[in-house]
């Protein structure tokens, strides 16, 4: 198992690197066939928020889904330990979900649709139009766009649920292996999930 420790806007001492390597070795007890672990520390320029001075992000890469967890703290090791706790919790939760949802294909998964929000009209003369990531934004609207593109293979619903649990998100976008439709699975309450699929013309 390769372990890569790096830093953004900060240096990583040999002592921190050794501690991280020792702690990461325990991950193999929770997940088989881990091929590579990436740990990235990022120093933040925060004023008045010492508990967010350092971000730690841990990414597990294996033959299966990517597992990722991140946390913030005052120092590197504290942030790392918090991220490790999240990582282990995600692995345990994914394992529990697999036990509870055997035969998921035969179960009905709830769909949820939301009414569209009304858009406030803006005076054209007092506003400016910007192009952000291919989207025209009028005025100072609080729109922050972060673009990501991933290579993906079609997944079953059970596989998509696993991926969502392992990356620690509340939703997961995927292409349904059974229908070929773009789909989103999302967390509802407890162990309940919903799925939304797009019917393309």
C-alpha positions, 0 to 999 in steps of 0.5 A: 500500500502506497502512502503519499503525504503532501501539503498545500501552503505548508510543509510536512515534517518527518515526524508528522509524516511518520505519525500519519503513516503509522496511523494509516496502516490501521485502515487495512483492518477496515478495508481490503485491497487498499492500493494507495492512500493520499493525505493532503494537509492545507493551511488556511488563512483564517482570522479568528477561527483557529479550529479551521487553521488546517484542513486534512483530507484522506483519500483511499484508492483501491479496486473499488470505490474511492473513499474520502474524508476531510476535517479541520482543526488547529494543527495537522495531527488533530485535523488528521485524527478527525478525518480518520474518525470520519473515514472509519465511520464512513467505512463502517456505515457502508458495511452496515448499509450493505448488510441491511439492504441485501436484495435492494433491487427488489425494494422500492426506493422513494422519489422526491421532487421539489417545487422550483423556487421563484426567481426574483426579478432584477432591474436590467439597467442596474445589473451586470451580466457575467459568464461564470462556467458557461452560466450567465449570472445577472447582478451580484447573485450569490452563485459560486460555481465549482466545476468537476468532471469525472470518468464514470462507469454505469452503476447499479443502485446498490453500487451508487449507495456504496459510493455515496457512503464511502465519499461521505456525501449526502448525494451521488450522481451516477449513470444507472446500469439498468436504465441508462438514465442519469440518476441521483441517489440521496440520503433521507432519514437514517438508512432511508434513501431516495433516487431521482432519474432523468428521462431524456427525450 
